Amino acid sequence: MVVLETSSPTAETRAPMKTIVFFGPSIAGVEVHRLAAAATHAAPIKRGDLAAVDDYDVIVILDGEFGQNMSVSPKEILAVLGRGKTVIGASSMGALRASELDRCGMIGVGWVYDRFRRSAVRRDADVALVYSPFDFKPITVPMVDVEYWMERTSAAGLIPDKERALLLKIARNIFFAERTVDRLMGSLRHAVGNQTLEPLLAFSGGTIPSVKSLDAAEAVRLSASLAEHRLPPHVEGG
């Protein structure tokens, strides 16, 4: 496990629960610090990282490794839950694992988690993207961001079902590692033209919204709330 940064909370009569957040391209470190200043920052989770979380009470899993190393397994998360830890999942790997383990006590948060929870088939590739190893900045667009964008624009009455299905098919047909913004936008424009595409982009502020980032922020806010208001298992209330 690679720990990126640790911030120590101000000493209080009752210490808040200790939190660690595993993240990468879904949310910036400054945003995690803004939402949960006392949380420890860790790189995207991989197999074996949970063996080093015994000092923490709340574990937030956002991003994780799929191809570079072995993914964190459901068995590892179940073991942590069995030790009385609170585990929150959202955005990417966390959403995927939460959709598998919510009945076992893992807390799922956000749109991506809910989508996986309702899906008969869960595809790792739907949250996969390529990112810079230096600053975790996303290089490609994950499929879930496109689906969220289409859902919002469709609900606003900006795109008929037929065109929505076409755009989703085109996006999915581009391999996740090649789905850059330029490649994606070029393919969508070729299919439906600027007259259809531009109002959709305008609706979302000129770009495809990152639902993974929205979900990540929601999960970190929840962890901060739990850490602030709940006592660790080894602390007795007065």
C-alpha positions in Angstrom: 0.0 0.0 0.0 1.3 3.4 -0.9 0.3 6.1 1.5 0.3 9.5 -0.2 -0.3 11.8 2.8 -1.4 11.7 6.4 -3.0 14.6 8.2 -3.4 14.4 12.0 -6.7 15.5 13.5 -6.7 18.0 16.3 -6.7 16.3 19.7 -10.1 16.2 21.3 -11.6 14.6 24.4 -13.0 12.0 22.1 -10.8 11.3 19.2 -12.7 10.9 15.9 -12.5 7.7 14.0 -9.4 7.3 11.8 -10.1 7.2 8.1 -8.1 6.2 5.1 -9.2 6.9 1.5 -7.9 4.9 -1.5 -8.2 7.2 -4.5 -6.6 8.3 -7.8 -8.2 9.7 -10.9 -11.7 10.0 -9.5 -10.9 12.9 -7.2 -8.0 15.3 -6.5 -6.1 15.1 -3.3 -6.9 18.7 -2.5 -10.6 17.9 -2.7 -10.2 14.9 -0.4 -8.4 17.1 2.1 -11.1 19.8 1.8 -13.9 17.3 2.5 -12.0 15.2 5.1 -9.0 17.0 6.4 -8.0 14.3 8.9 -8.1 11.4 6.5 -5.0 9.5 5.3 -4.5 9.6 1.5 -3.6 6.3 -0.2 -3.0 5.4 -3.9 -5.6 3.3 -5.8 -6.1 0.1 -3.9 -4.7 -3.3 -5.0 -4.6 -6.8 -3.7 -2.9 -6.9 -0.3 -3.4 -3.3 0.7 -6.1 -4.0 3.2 -3.7 -6.0 5.3 -2.3 -2.7 6.5 -5.5 -0.9 7.6 -5.9 -2.2 11.2 -5.1 1.3 12.6 -8.1 2.7 10.7 -11.8 2.6 11.6 -13.2 3.9 8.3 -11.9 2.6 4.9 -13.0 4.4 1.8 -12.4 2.6 -1.5 -12.8 4.8 -4.6 -10.2 3.9 -7.2 -8.3 0.6 -7.6 -6.0 -1.2 -9.9 -7.4 -3.6 -12.5 -4.6 -4.5 -14.9 -1.4 -3.2 -13.3 -1.7 -5.4 -10.3 -4.3 -7.9 -8.9 -7.5 -6.2 -7.8 -8.6 -6.1 -4.2 -10.8 -9.1 -3.7 -14.2 -9.4 -2.1 -12.7 -11.9 0.4 -10.2 -9.2 1.6 -13.0 -6.7 2.2 -15.1 -9.3 4.0 -12.2 -9.9 6.4 -12.0 -6.2 7.1 -15.8 -6.0 7.7 -15.5 -9.0 10.0 -13.0 -7.0 12.2 -15.7 -4.3 12.7 -14.4 -1.8 10.3 -16.6 0.5 8.3 -16.0 0.2 4.5 -17.4 2.6 2.0 -17.2 2.1 -1.7 -18.0 4.5 -4.6 -16.9 5.7 -8.0 -14.9 2.9 -9.5 -13.4 -0.2 -7.9 -15.2 0.8 -4.7 -18.6 1.0 -6.4 -18.0 -2.4 -8.0 -17.1 -4.1 -4.8 -19.9 -2.4 -2.9 -22.5 -3.7 -5.3 -21.2 -7.2 -4.6 -20.9 -6.8 -0.8 -23.6 -4.4 0.3 -25.6 -7.2 1.8 -22.5 -8.1 3.8 -22.2 -4.6 5.4 -20.1 -2.6 2.9 -21.7 0.8 2.3 -22.2 1.8 -1.4 -22.5 5.4 -2.4 -23.5 7.2 -5.5 -24.7 6.8 -9.1 -22.1 4.3 -10.2 -22.7 2.0 -7.2 -26.4 2.1 -7.8 -26.0 1.3 -11.5 -23.8 -1.7 -10.7 -26.3 -2.8 -8.0 -29.2 -2.8 -10.5 -27.2 -4.5 -13.3 -27.4 -8.2 -14.0 -23.9 -8.0 -15.5 -21.2 -5.9 -13.9 -18.4 -4.9 -16.3 -15.1 -3.7 -14.9 -14.4 -2.0 -18.2 -17.3 0.4 -17.6 -15.3 2.2 -14.9 -11.9 1.6 -16.4 -9.8 4.5 -17.7 -6.2 5.4 -18.5 -4.6 8.0 -16.2 -1.2 9.6 -15.7 0.9 7.7 -13.2 2.5 11.0 -12.1 -0.6 13.0 -11.0 -3.5 10.5 -11.5 -5.1 12.9 -14.1 -7.6 11.0 -16.3 -6.5 10.6 -20.0 -9.5 8.7 -21.2 -13.3 8.8 -20.6 -14.9 6.0 -18.6 -18.1 4.5 -20.0 -20.0 5.3 -16.8 -19.4 9.1 -17.4 -21.0 8.8 -20.8 -24.0 6.8 -19.5 -24.6 9.3 -16.7 -24.4 12.2 -19.3 -26.9 10.5 -21.6 -29.2 9.8 -18.6 -29.2 13.4 -17.6 -29.7 14.8 -21.1 -32.4 12.3 -21.8 -34.3 13.2 -18.6 -34.0 16.9 -19.7 -35.7 16.0 -23.0 -32.7 16.9 -25.1 -32.1 13.6 -26.9 -34.6 11.0 -28.2 -34.1 7.4 -27.1 -32.9 6.3 -30.5 -30.1 8.8 -30.7 -29.2 8.1 -27.1 -28.8 4.4 -27.8 -26.7 5.2 -30.8 -24.3 7.4 -28.9 -24.0 4.9 -26.1 -23.2 2.1 -28.6 -20.6 4.3 -30.4 -18.9 5.1 -27.1 -18.9 1.5 -25.9 -17.4 0.3 -29.2 -14.3 2.4 -28.5 -11.8 0.4 -26.3 -11.6 2.1 -22.9 -7.9 2.7 -23.3 -8.5 4.6 -26.5 -11.6 6.5 -25.5 -9.9 9.9 -25.3 -12.1 13.0 -25.3 -11.0 13.9 -28.8 -11.6 10.4 -30.2 -15.0 10.1 -28.5 -16.2 13.6 -29.5 -15.1 13.0 -33.1 -17.0 9.7 -33.3 -20.1 11.2 -31.7 -20.1 14.2 -34.0 -19.6 12.0 -37.1 -22.7 10.0 -36.0 -25.2 12.7 -35.1 -23.7 16.0 -36.1 -23.0 19.2 -34.2 -26.6 20.2 -34.3 -27.5 17.3 -32.0 -24.3 17.1 -29.9 -23.7 20.8 -29.0 -26.9 21.2 -27.0 -26.0 18.1 -25.0 -22.5 19.5 -24.2 -24.0 22.9 -23.4 -26.4 21.3 -20.9 -23.5 19.8 -19.0 -21.2 22.9 -19.0 -19.4 22.2 -22.3 -18.0 18.8 -21.3 -19.0 15.3 -20.3 -19.6 15.4 -16.5 -17.5 13.1 -14.3 -20.0 11.1 -12.3 -17.0 9.2 -10.7 -15.8 12.5 -9.2 -19.3 13.4 -8.0 -19.7 10.0 -6.3 -16.2 10.2 -4.8 -16.9 13.5 -3.2 -20.2 12.1 -1.7 -18.3 9.1 -0.3 -15.6 11.2 1.3 -18.2 13.6 2.8 -19.9 10.5 4.3 -16.7 9.2 5.8 -16.0 12.6 7.4 -19.4 12.7 8.9 -19.0 9.2 10.4 -15.5 10.0 11.7 -16.9 13.2 13.3 -19.9 11.8 15.0 -19.2 8.1 15.8 -16.7 6.8 18.3 -14.1 4.1 17.3 -15.0 0.6 18.7 -12.2 0.8 21.3 -13.4 4.1 22.7 -16.0 4.1 25.5 -18.6 6.8 25.6 -18.9 8.9 28.7 
